[in-house]
Amino acid sequence: MGRSPLLVLLLAACGEPGIEGLAAGDAGSNPSCTASCSDSGADTGPGAVEDAGSDSDRAEPDAGPGDAGTDCPLGPGASIHVDPTGSDSNDGLSADSPLATIQAGLALARPGDNVVLAPGEYLEDVDSVRDGAADAPITVVGPADAVVRGSWEDDDDDDRVVEIGHDHHVLCGFTIDGLSGDPALEASYHDKLLYVMGAALEDKPDPVVGLRVLFVTLRNAGGECVRLKYFTREAEIAHSTVGPCGIFDFTDGFSGDGKNGEGVYIGTAPEQLERNPTDTPDESNDNWIHDNAFDTRGNECVDIKEGASGNLVESNTCTGQRDPESGGMDSRGSGNAFFDNEIFGCAGAGVRLGGDGPEDGTNNEVRANDLHDNQNGGIKLEAWPQADICENAIEDNDGGAIVGSFAEDAADLDPTAPCP
């Protein structure tokens, strides 16, 4: 099947060679420079998932952590080793002299360096420190049993486990888990797991670009598992496992009464723009979400807000969405694309399109998706017109293939027909 003009433009924005390579299982643009990260199992809980110096002194990249398994790209610079049993007074230049915290590793890391995590639990909040470079990102890499759980010691109200506000970072292989303590207690969960946000420079948006999240497990978020907002651009979330999310709002007996709990939330809702550094519509554009496994047990697997466009969501599996008014995937912004996703077992529709205003959520593309066994339709149209909606497999969705306020406007649309 040929790609549409919109998809061609989106792929070009993300970098076509990298897309093709990753689709074939390559975790990075330099497959000869990788670290190997091992997998870990998961136990159960109510509503949750639990886990069982100077340049001349800097260490060269080594083979990286873990056993045979996931390949993570390593940068060309130094390897800075971190282990919860280490000490931040160590130099971190070898596994025998590790730092204790990821934050100390990021404070030392320069473009091209690798912060290499040993297995263990990291009870800290992590914030980026400085920009990497397009050809020399700052990389944090570890096995799946390197688990970042966040800290309860900070005085701020942000409650974000990992926060990225600088360009060109790679996160690969490890786990971000919002649960610390008894899974039956609401107070045991952090709100957001990964929070990515640009800044304002002279009262104008200063985008954050070039984040890559590869082979990461993100689980047990009180709210969103991943938030890409305020001019986050050209981010890639790939080959990762996401959920549960939205534990505050979607767990019986907890205090939340909203609908917050997205797997990946892109942009800013119009009513929240005043919370950003400027109230400019949030053009978090050209992000690429692919080859992930979502089971949110909260709200949308991917939710794209008004103002965000050029985002490509492809080759994901999505299930567990629990808001009947929305969908497994949702675009309230215009000019986004959903391609080759399997979306099933959702309380809402498979895909929902439409935003607050009549021009929001239009001209989106929905191609070659497998939409089945959703409780409120295959595709829900709350805005019209749209771009190509074609070659989708749509079966066993309550309400039919096309539902929503603009279903009659699309009466002649066959969403399963070949694409033009």
C-alpha positions as CSV (number, residue, x, y, z in Angstrom):
1,M,0.0,0.0,0.0
2,G,1.4,3.4,-0.9
3,R,1.8,6.2,1.6
4,S,-0.4,9.3,1.4
5,P,1.1,12.7,0.9
6,L,0.4,13.6,4.5
7,L,2.2,10.5,5.7
8,V,5.1,11.2,3.4
9,L,5.4,14.7,4.9
10,L,5.2,13.3,8.4
11,L,7.8,10.7,7.8
12,A,10.1,13.3,6.2
13,A,9.8,15.5,9.3
14,C,10.7,12.5,11.6
15,G,13.6,11.3,9.4
16,E,12.7,8.6,6.9
17,P,15.9,6.4,7.3
18,G,15.4,6.2,11.1
19,I,11.7,5.2,10.6
20,E,12.5,2.4,8.3
21,G,15.4,1.1,10.5
22,L,13.3,1.2,13.7
23,A,10.4,-0.6,12.0
24,A,12.8,-3.4,11.3
25,G,13.8,-3.5,15.0
26,D,16.8,-1.2,15.0
27,A,16.8,0.9,18.2
28,G,19.0,3.7,16.9
29,S,20.7,5.3,14.0
30,N,24.1,3.7,14.9
31,P,23.3,0.0,15.4
32,S,27.0,-0.8,15.9
33,C,27.0,1.2,19.1
34,T,24.5,-0.3,21.4
35,A,23.9,-1.4,25.0
36,S,21.9,-4.5,25.9
37,C,19.0,-4.2,28.3
38,S,17.3,-7.1,29.9
39,D,13.5,-7.7,30.5
40,S,11.8,-8.0,33.9
41,G,8.5,-9.6,34.9
42,A,5.6,-8.0,36.6
43,D,3.4,-8.9,39.6
44,T,-0.1,-7.7,40.3
45,G,-1.7,-5.2,42.6
46,P,-5.2,-3.7,42.8
47,G,-5.4,-1.3,39.8
48,A,-1.6,-1.3,39.5
49,V,1.3,-3.3,38.2
50,E,4.3,-4.0,40.6
51,D,7.8,-5.3,39.7
52,A,9.2,-8.4,41.3
53,G,35.7,15.1,36.0
54,S,37.9,16.4,33.0
55,D,37.7,15.1,29.5
56,S,41.0,13.2,29.9
57,D,39.6,11.4,32.9
58,R,36.3,10.4,31.3
59,A,35.5,6.7,30.6
60,E,34.9,5.5,27.1
61,P,31.5,3.9,26.3
62,D,31.5,0.2,27.3
63,A,29.2,-2.6,26.4
64,G,26.4,-1.2,28.6
65,P,24.2,-2.9,31.2
66,G,22.1,-6.0,31.1
67,D,22.0,-9.3,29.4
68,A,21.2,-10.2,25.8
69,G,17.9,-8.5,24.9
70,T,17.0,-5.0,23.9
71,D,19.5,-2.9,22.0
72,C,19.9,0.6,23.2
73,P,21.9,3.2,21.3
74,L,25.0,4.6,23.1
75,G,26.4,8.0,22.4
76,P,30.1,8.6,21.4
77,G,31.1,10.1,24.8
78,A,31.8,8.9,28.3
79,S,29.9,6.3,30.3
80,I,28.9,7.5,33.7
81,H,27.9,4.6,35.9
82,V,25.0,4.8,38.5
83,D,24.0,2.2,41.0
84,P,21.7,2.8,44.0
85,T,24.4,1.1,46.2
86,G,27.0,3.6,45.0
87,S,27.9,7.1,46.3
88,D,27.6,10.5,44.7
89,S,31.1,11.2,46.0
90,N,32.4,8.6,43.6
91,D,33.6,9.6,40.1
92,G,31.2,7.3,38.3
93,L,33.8,6.4,35.7
94,S,33.4,2.7,36.1
95,A,30.9,0.1,37.4
96,D,33.3,-0.3,40.4
97,S,33.0,3.4,41.4
98,P,29.4,4.3,40.6
99,L,27.4,7.3,41.5
100,A,24.2,6.7,43.6
101,T,21.7,8.9,41.7
102,I,20.7,9.5,38.2
103,Q,20.6,13.2,38.9
104,A,24.3,13.3,39.8
105,G,25.0,11.5,36.6
106,L,23.0,14.0,34.5
107,A,24.9,16.8,36.3
108,L,28.1,15.4,35.0
109,A,26.9,14.4,31.5
110,R,27.8,16.4,28.5
111,P,26.5,15.9,24.9
112,G,27.3,12.4,23.7
113,D,27.7,11.0,27.2
114,N,25.8,8.0,28.6
115,V,24.4,7.7,32.1
116,V,24.4,3.9,32.6
117,L,22.1,2.5,35.2
118,A,22.7,-0.7,37.2
119,P,19.7,-2.8,38.3
120,G,18.0,-1.5,41.4
121,E,15.4,1.0,42.7
122,Y,16.0,4.7,42.2
123,L,13.9,6.7,44.7
124,E,14.5,10.1,43.1
125,D,12.9,12.6,40.8
126,V,15.0,13.1,37.7
127,D,15.4,16.4,35.8
128,S,17.4,17.1,32.7
129,V,20.3,19.5,33.2
130,R,21.5,20.7,29.8
131,D,21.0,20.1,26.1
132,G,22.5,17.3,24.1
133,A,23.2,17.6,20.4
134,A,21.5,16.0,17.4
135,D,24.6,13.9,16.7
136,A,25.6,13.5,20.4
137,P,22.5,13.2,22.6
138,I,22.7,12.7,26.3
139,T,21.6,9.1,27.0
140,V,20.2,7.4,30.1
141,V,20.3,3.7,29.6
142,G,19.6,0.7,31.8
143,P,17.9,-2.7,32.0
144,A,14.2,-3.1,32.8
145,D,15.0,-3.9,36.4
146,A,16.5,-0.5,36.9
147,V,13.3,1.1,38.2
148,V,12.9,4.8,38.8
149,R,10.2,5.3,41.3
150,G,10.4,9.0,42.1
151,S,10.8,10.8,45.4
152,W,8.4,12.0,48.1
153,E,10.9,14.4,49.6
154,D,10.4,17.4,47.2
155,D,8.4,20.3,48.5
156,D,6.9,21.3,45.1
157,D,3.5,20.1,43.9
158,D,4.6,19.0,40.4
159,D,4.9,15.3,41.3
160,R,6.7,14.3,38.1
161,V,9.1,11.4,38.2
162,V,11.2,12.2,35.2
163,E,11.1,15.7,33.6
164,I,12.9,16.7,30.4
165,G,13.2,20.3,29.5
166,H,16.3,20.2,27.3
167,D,17.0,19.1,23.7
168,H,18.3,15.7,22.4
169,H,18.0,13.2,25.2
170,V,17.6,9.4,24.8
171,L,15.9,7.3,27.5
172,C,16.3,3.6,26.9
173,G,15.6,0.2,28.4
174,F,14.7,1.0,32.0
175,T,11.4,1.3,33.9
176,I,9.6,4.4,35.3
177,D,7.1,3.2,37.9
178,G,4.9,5.7,39.8
179,L,4.1,3.3,42.6
180,S,6.0,3.5,45.9
181,G,4.3,1.7,48.7
182,D,0.9,0.0,49.2
183,P,-0.9,-0.2,45.8
184,A,-4.2,0.0,47.7
185,L,-3.4,3.5,48.9
186,E,-3.9,6.5,46.6
187,A,-1.0,8.3,48.3
188,S,1.4,5.6,47.0
189,Y,1.2,6.9,43.4
190,H,3.0,9.7,41.6
191,D,1.0,11.8,39.2
192,K,3.1,11.9,36.0
193,L,5.8,9.6,35.0
194,L,7.5,11.4,32.1
195,Y,6.9,15.1,31.6
196,V,8.4,16.9,28.7
197,M,8.0,20.7,28.3
198,G,9.6,23.5,26.4
199,A,10.3,26.9,27.8
200,A,9.8,30.6,27.0
201,L,12.6,32.8,25.7
202,E,12.0,36.5,25.6
203,D,8.2,35.8,25.9
204,K,8.3,33.4,22.9
205,P,8.1,29.6,23.0
206,D,11.4,27.8,23.0
207,P,10.7,24.3,21.9
208,V,12.3,21.2,23.3
209,V,13.3,18.9,20.5
210,G,14.8,15.5,19.8
211,L,13.7,13.3,22.7
212,R,13.8,9.6,22.1
213,V,12.1,7.1,24.5
214,L,13.0,3.5,23.5
215,F,12.1,0.2,25.1
216,V,11.0,1.9,28.3
217,T,8.3,0.5,30.6
218,L,6.0,3.2,32.1
219,R,3.5,2.1,34.6
220,N,1.4,3.1,37.6
221,A,0.8,6.8,36.9
222,G,-1.8,8.6,39.0
223,G,-2.4,10.7,36.0
224,E,-0.7,10.7,32.6
225,C,2.0,8.2,31.9
226,V,3.7,10.6,29.3
227,R,3.1,14.3,28.7
228,L,4.6,16.1,25.7
229,K,3.6,19.7,26.0
230,Y,4.4,23.4,25.3
231,F,6.2,23.0,21.9
232,T,7.7,19.6,22.4
233,R,8.7,18.7,18.9
234,E,10.3,15.8,17.0
235,A,10.0,13.4,20.0
236,E,9.9,9.7,19.5
237,I,8.2,7.2,21.8
238,A,8.9,3.7,20.5
239,H,9.0,0.0,21.4
240,S,7.8,0.8,24.9
241,T,5.2,-0.6,27.3
242,V,2.7,1.9,28.7
243,G,0.1,1.5,31.5
244,P,-1.6,1.5,33.8
245,C,-2.2,5.2,33.8
246,G,-5.0,7.3,35.3
247,I,-5.1,5.5,38.6
248,F,-6.4,8.5,40.5
249,D,-9.4,9.0,38.3
250,F,-10.1,5.4,37.2
251,T,-9.7,3.4,40.4
252,D,-12.9,2.8,42.5
253,G,-12.5,4.3,45.9
254,F,-9.9,6.8,45.0
255,S,-10.7,10.6,45.1
256,G,-10.3,11.5,41.4
257,D,-13.5,12.3,39.5
258,G,-12.1,13.4,36.1
259,K,-10.9,11.7,33.0
260,N,-7.1,12.1,33.3
261,G,-5.1,9.1,32.5
262,E,-3.6,9.2,29.0
263,G,-0.8,6.9,27.9
264,V,0.8,9.7,25.8
265,Y,-0.8,13.2,26.0
266,I,0.5,15.6,23.3
267,G,-0.1,19.4,23.6
268,T,-2.2,21.5,25.9
269,A,-6.0,21.7,26.2
270,P,-7.3,25.3,25.4
271,E,-8.6,25.8,28.9
272,Q,-5.1,25.0,30.3
273,L,-3.1,27.4,28.1
274,E,-2.8,30.0,30.8
275,R,-0.8,27.5,32.9
276,N,2.0,27.5,30.2
277,P,4.8,30.1,30.1
278,T,2.8,31.9,27.4
279,D,-0.8,31.4,26.4
280,T,0.2,30.7,22.8
281,P,-1.6,27.7,21.2
282,D,0.6,24.7,22.0
283,E,2.1,23.6,18.7
284,S,3.6,20.3,19.9
285,N,4.2,19.1,16.4
286,D,6.0,16.3,14.4
287,N,6.2,13.8,17.2
288,W,6.3,10.1,16.3
289,I,4.6,7.5,18.5
290,H,5.2,4.0,17.2
291,D,5.5,0.3,18.0
292,N,4.3,0.6,21.6
293,A,2.0,-1.6,23.6
294,F,-0.6,0.4,25.5
295,D,-2.9,-0.9,28.2
296,T,-3.9,2.3,29.9
297,R,-6.7,1.1,32.1
298,G,-7.4,4.8,32.2
299,N,-8.0,7.1,29.2
300,E,-6.7,7.4,25.7
301,C,-3.6,5.5,24.6
302,V,-2.6,8.7,22.6
303,D,-4.4,12.0,23.0
304,I,-3.5,14.9,20.7
305,K,-4.8,18.3,21.8
306,E,-5.9,21.4,19.9
307,G,-3.1,23.2,18.2
308,A,-0.8,20.1,17.8
309,S,-0.3,18.8,14.3
310,G,1.9,16.7,12.1
311,N,2.0,14.0,14.7
312,L,2.3,10.4,13.5
313,V,0.9,7.5,15.5
314,E,1.6,4.2,14.0
315,S,2.0,0.4,14.6
316,N,0.9,0.5,18.2
317,T,-1.4,-1.8,20.1
318,C,-4.0,0.0,22.3
319,T,-6.4,-1.4,24.7
320,G,-7.9,-0.8,28.2
321,Q,-9.3,2.7,27.6
322,R,-12.2,3.4,30.0
323,D,-13.8,6.7,29.0
324,P,-16.9,5.9,26.9
325,E,-17.0,9.5,25.5
326,S,-13.5,9.4,24.0
327,G,-11.6,6.7,22.1
328,G,-8.5,4.5,22.3
329,M,-6.8,7.2,20.3
330,D,-8.0,10.8,19.9
331,S,-7.0,13.8,17.9
332,R,-8.5,17.1,19.0
333,G,-5.8,18.8,16.8
334,S,-5.8,18.9,13.0
335,G,-3.5,17.3,10.5
336,N,-2.4,14.3,12.5
337,A,-2.2,10.7,11.3
338,F,-3.1,7.3,12.8
339,F,-1.6,4.4,10.7
340,D,-1.5,0.6,11.2
341,N,-2.6,0.6,14.9
342,E,-4.6,-2.2,16.5
343,I,-7.2,-0.7,18.9
344,F,-9.5,-3.0,20.7
345,G,-11.3,-3.5,24.0
346,C,-11.9,0.2,24.7
347,A,-14.9,1.7,26.4
348,G,-15.0,4.5,23.8
349,A,-14.5,4.4,20.1
350,G,-11.4,3.0,18.4
351,V,-10.4,6.5,17.1
352,R,-12.0,9.8,18.0
353,L,-11.6,13.0,15.9
354,G,-12.7,16.5,16.9
355,G,-11.9,19.4,19.3
356,D,-13.4,22.3,21.1
357,G,-13.9,24.6,18.0
358,P,-15.4,23.8,14.6
359,E,-12.0,23.9,12.9
360,D,-10.3,21.8,15.5
361,G,-9.7,18.1,15.0
362,T,-10.1,18.2,11.2
363,N,-8.0,16.9,8.3
364,N,-6.7,14.0,10.2
365,E,-5.8,10.7,8.5
366,V,-6.9,7.3,9.7
367,R,-5.4,4.5,7.6
368,A,-4.9,0.8,7.8
369,N,-5.9,0.4,11.4
370,D,-7.5,-2.7,13.0
371,L,-10.4,-1.4,15.1
372,H,-12.3,-4.1,16.8
373,D,-14.4,-4.9,19.9
374,N,-14.7,-1.3,21.1
375,Q,-17.9,-0.3,22.9
376,N,-18.7,3.0,21.2
377,G,-18.0,2.7,17.5
378,G,-15.0,2.2,15.3
379,I,-14.3,5.8,14.4
380,K,-16.1,8.7,16.2
381,L,-16.4,11.9,14.1
382,E,-16.8,15.0,16.1
383,A,-15.4,17.2,13.4
384,W,-15.5,17.3,9.6
385,P,-13.9,17.3,7.1
386,Q,-11.1,14.8,7.5
387,A,-8.3,13.6,5.4
388,D,-8.1,10.0,4.1
389,I,-10.0,7.5,6.3
390,C,-9.4,4.2,4.4
391,E,-8.2,0.6,4.4
392,N,-9.2,0.1,8.0
393,A,-10.4,-3.3,9.3
394,I,-13.4,-2.5,11.5
395,E,-15.3,-5.3,13.2
396,D,-17.5,-5.9,16.2
397,N,-17.6,-2.4,17.5
398,D,-20.9,-1.5,19.3
399,G,-22.7,1.3,17.3
400,G,-21.1,0.5,14.0
401,A,-18.0,1.6,12.0
402,I,-18.7,5.4,12.0
403,V,-20.4,7.2,14.9
404,G,-20.5,10.7,16.3
405,S,-22.0,14.1,15.6
406,F,-20.7,14.1,12.0
407,A,-21.6,10.6,11.1
408,E,-24.3,11.7,8.7
409,D,-21.8,14.1,6.9
410,A,-19.7,11.1,6.3
411,A,-22.6,8.9,5.1
412,D,-20.8,8.1,1.9
413,L,-17.5,7.2,3.6
414,D,-16.4,3.6,3.6
415,P,-13.5,3.5,6.1
416,T,-12.5,0.1,4.9
417,A,-12.2,1.0,1.2
418,P,-8.8,1.2,-0.5
419,C,-6.8,4.4,0.0
420,P,-6.6,6.7,-3.0
